Every structure is written in structure tokens, then in C-alpha cells.
Amino acid sequence: MVIRESRILQEGEATGHAHRACALGTVYETGDAISLSSETGTTITHEEHAPVKLPPGEFVVEIVREYDHFAEEARAVVD
């Protein structure tokens, strides 16, 4: 497990925008997953959409994937 210094959950590869936890909590990586632990709850902010409020708890960030039928391959959706 690698604990991140920042509260950024995921940065956009194309835009540079980021999903960021506002309240104190721990953001850490385990293998391919990114997790957030917050005892007080938090709000996730992003420049392109409304904030998302999370209750106290443990959360796992899953990367959205899309399938290209022409190339016959799956890839992560980029922001």
C-alpha cells in the first residue's frame, strides 16, 4: 500500500483536471486500485461537474473502461 501525499484521487490525462477529496482523509494505492478512507465524510470536487458528497467510510475508485469494437480492444476512458 502506498499512501499519497495529496488528496487527488485521479488526474485527467487530457485536461489536467482532477478529482479531489476536500476533507482530510487518506488516499492510498493498492495494486491497480485507488482507495479513500475518511472518518468524517468528504466532498469530491472536479472542475467539470457538480461536487459529490460521500459519507464517512472506505471507498475504492474504479477506472471506467470503454470497448472499441473496431480495434477490438478495451481501454481506460481519459478525461
FENHU-V203415 format. One record per pair of residues at least 12 apart in sequence whose C-alpha atoms are under 10 Angstrom apart, sorted by sequence separation. I is the first residue (numbers start at 1). J is the second residue. D is the distance in whole Angstrom. If there is no record, write none. Layout:
[[I/J/D] [I/J/D]]
//
This chain:
[[7/19/9] [8/20/4] [9/21/7] [25/37/6] [26/38/7] [41/53/8] [42/54/5] [43/55/9] [63/75/10] [64/76/6] [65/77/5] [66/78/10] [7/20/6] [8/21/6] [24/37/9] [25/38/4] [26/39/9] [41/54/5] [42/55/7] [63/76/7] [64/77/6] [65/78/9] [6/20/9] [7/21/5] [8/22/9] [24/38/7] [25/39/7] [40/54/9] [41/55/4] [42/56/7] [63/77/8] [64/78/9] [6/21/9] [7/22/7] [21/36/9] [23/38/8] [24/39/8] [25/40/8] [40/55/7] [41/56/4] [42/57/9] [63/78/9] [7/23/9] [23/39/10] [24/40/8] [25/41/8] [38/54/9] [39/55/9] [40/56/5] [41/57/7] [7/24/8] [21/38/9] [23/40/8] [24/41/9] [25/42/8] [38/55/8] [39/56/5] [40/57/8] [41/58/9] [7/25/8] [9/27/7] [23/41/7] [24/42/8] [38/56/5] [39/57/6] [6/25/10] [7/26/7] [8/27/8] [9/28/9] [22/41/9] [23/42/5] [37/56/8] [38/57/6] [39/58/9] [6/26/9] [7/27/6] [8/28/10] [9/29/10] [21/41/10] [22/42/6] [23/43/7] [37/57/6] [38/58/7] [5/26/9] [6/27/8] [7/28/9] [21/42/6] [22/43/6] [23/44/9] [36/57/8] [37/58/5] [38/59/9] [4/26/8] [5/27/8] [6/28/10] [20/42/10] [21/43/6] [22/44/6] [36/58/6] [37/59/6] [3/26/7] [4/27/6] [5/28/9] [20/43/8] [21/44/5] [22/45/7] [35/58/7] [36/59/5] [37/60/9] [3/27/6] [4/28/5] [10/34/8] [19/43/10] [20/44/5] [21/45/7] [35/59/6] [36/60/6] [2/27/9] [3/28/4] [4/29/7] [9/34/7] [19/44/6] [20/45/5] [21/46/9] [34/59/9] [35/60/4] [36/61/8] [2/28/5] [3/29/6] [9/35/8] [18/44/10] [19/45/6] [20/46/7] [34/60/6] [35/61/6] [1/28/7] [2/29/5] [3/30/9] [9/36/8] [18/45/8] [19/46/5] [20/47/10] [33/60/7] [34/61/5] [35/62/9] [1/29/6] [2/30/7] [8/36/10] [17/45/10] [18/46/6] [19/47/8] [33/61/6] [34/62/7] [1/30/5] [2/31/9] [7/36/9] [17/46/7] [18/47/7] [19/48/10] [22/51/10] [32/61/10] [33/62/7] [34/63/9] [1/31/8] [4/34/10] [17/47/6] [18/48/9] [21/51/10] [30/60/10] [32/62/9] [33/63/8] [3/34/10] [16/47/10] [17/48/8] [20/51/10] [21/52/10] [22/53/10] [25/56/10] [27/58/10] [29/60/10] [32/63/9] [2/34/10] [3/35/9] [19/51/9] [21/53/10] [25/57/10] [26/58/10] [27/59/10] [28/60/10] [29/61/10] [1/34/10] [3/36/10] [19/52/10] [21/54/10] [25/58/10] [27/60/10] [1/35/10] [12/46/10] [9/44/9] [11/46/10] [8/44/9] [10/46/10] [7/44/10] [8/45/10] [9/60/10] [10/61/9] [9/61/8] [10/63/9] [18/79/9] [17/79/8] [15/78/9] [16/79/8] [13/77/10] [14/78/7] [15/79/6] [12/77/10] [13/78/6] [14/79/6] [12/78/7] [13/79/6] [11/78/9] [12/79/5] [11/79/8] [10/79/10]]
//
